[in-house]
Structure formats: structure tokens, C-alpha cells
Amino acid sequence: MRFMVDASTGTRVAEFLRSLGHDVLSADDAMPAAADDVILARAEAERRIVVTNDKDFGELAFRSRKARQGIILLRLRDEGTPNRIRVVGALLARAGDKLSGRFTTADDWHYRIRPMPAD
């Protein structure tokens, strides 16, 4: 899978995804301080699923209706890096084949997958 990991999620999550064999671009490395809409536009152009802790991406996706590749929004009580990695790993193991083209919200123990909004 192809991912764009937002700066809010951290480079260790990007490294973890790469270790699983995924094609991962870290926004923090590739486009530091870029606005959310710029990150989303690049992810869309490169057919990448955005992984983020920033709920503004959800608002942007549903307001602009330009997100088609997918967004994974992490809403965690434990924001520590080990927990972020654990949650992303568990999500991929359980629902990896369902993430493309969907808006996924994951908390520490559950996830919800919805279709992206239509034009």
C-alpha cells in the first residue's frame, strides 16, 4: 500500500510502515510545515492513504470532497509512539484490504471504516 504519514503521526510510524514493505512518504521529511490541504493534494496525486492524528483532515476531506485515496485518523488516548505503531499495525492486520478509498477512524481498541464522501 502507499501511505502519506502526516507530521502529527510521526516518523516512527512511517518507519514502521516501511518495515512492513509499504511505500511510505513522510510529510515531515518531504514537505515540512506544509498545510493540510497541500499534504492531502499530494497524497491524492500520488495515490496515497493519509495517516494522521489531525482531525482537520477529516473536516477537509468531507468539506472539499477531494479525498479519494483514503484517510486513517488516529484518535488515541495514549498518544505515545509505541501505541500509535500498535494501533496502525492492528488496523492493517484486521482491515488492511478495506482501507483504500475509505475514511477510517481508529482509537486505542476499535476502528470504524466509512466511504469517502462523493462529489
Secondary structure as GFF3:
##gff-version 3
##sequence-region A 1 119
A	DSSP	beta_strand	2	5	.	.	.	ID=ss1
A	DSSP	alpha_helix	11	19	.	.	.	ID=ss2
A	DSSP	beta_strand	23	26	.	.	.	ID=ss3
A	DSSP	alpha_helix	27	30	.	.	.	ID=ss4
A	DSSP	alpha_helix	36	45	.	.	.	ID=ss5
A	DSSP	beta_strand	49	52	.	.	.	ID=ss6
A	DSSP	alpha_helix	56	64	.	.	.	ID=ss7
A	DSSP	beta_strand	71	74	.	.	.	ID=ss8
A	DSSP	alpha_helix	81	95	.	.	.	ID=ss9
A	DSSP	three_ten_helix	96	98	.	.	.	ID=ss10
A	DSSP	beta_strand	102	106	.	.	.	ID=ss11
A	DSSP	beta_strand	111	115	.	.	.	ID=ss12
###
